[in-house]
Amino acid sequence: MIQLLRTKTGRLRIIAILEGISLLILVFIAVPLKYAFHDPSLVKMMGPVHGSLFLLFLFNTLSVGIEQGWKFKEITWKVLLACMIPFGTFYIDYKILRKL
């Protein structure tokens, strides 16, 4: 884990996993609590966290893509699209980011 923090690609992988986990928490815990038990507190807490991680993932993807010289049509667009598809960050980490 510590070795991942030493490179921008490693940090991007960590952000991708955290963004995916925050979405899991929102979709499977916070939203059901909000609608089943009328308790929106977890949504109010996790919504901004997920949004911040989402933006951090976008900016870091562009930064790593520029630094690594990724061709936009081959890698960058796939990584950017992954964060817009639910749970796509897990897939993109497995298929692309871990190999870099």
N, C-alpha and C positions, 0 to 999 in steps of 0.2 A: 504494500500500500504506500509506503514512504517513497519507493522508487517512482510511483506514478506521479507524485507531487513535483518531481524534479523536471519534468518536461511539460510543455504546453499541451501536447496531445494527451498526456496522462491526466492533467488537470481537467481537460475537456471530457475525458472518460468519466471522471468522478462526478463532474457536474451533470453529465447525461444520466448517470445512475440516480443521483439525488433528485433530478427533475422527474424521472420516471416514478420514483418512490413517492414523491409529493403528489403526483397525479393519482397513484394508487390509493393513497390516504384520502384524497378528496373524493374520488369516485366511490370507493367501497366503504368508507367509514363516515366522513364528514357529511356528505350529501344525504345518505340514509338517516343519519342522526337528525339532520335538519328537517327532513320531511316526515319521518316516522315519529319522532319525539319532540318536534317543534323546538329544537335546540340548534340555532345557527352559529353558536360560538366557535366550533371547530372550523366551520367554513370561513368565518371571519378571520380566523387566525391563519389557516393554511392557504387561503386564496392568495394573499399577498406574497407568502413564501414561495408558492408555486409560480406565481407571475414573475417574481424576481429571479428565480432559477431558470425560468424559460428565457428571459431576456439575457441573462448571463450566458446561457448556452448559445444563443444566437450570436452574441458579440464574440464569444470565444471561438465559435466555429469559423467565423469570418477571419478572425485574427490568425488562427492556426492554418486555415486554408491559404492565406496570403504568405505566411511564414514558410510553410511547407511547399508552396508552389503547386497546390492542388489545381487540377483543371476543373473549372466550374462544372462543365458538362459531364464529368466522370465521377467526381466525389462530392464536391461542395453542395450541390443542389440536393443530393440524396441525404446528406447529414442534416441540412436545413429542413428538408421535408419531414424527416424523422420526428422532429420535435413537434410537428403539427398533427401527427397521427398518434392517437392514443397508444401508449406503450412502444412507440417507434424508437425511442432512445435506447431501449434494451436491445432491440433488434440491430440497430445501427452500431451499437457498441460491439456486439458479437460478430457482425459481418464485416465491418470496416475498421473501426477505431482500434480494436485490440491488435490488429495486424500491423498497424502503423507503429 
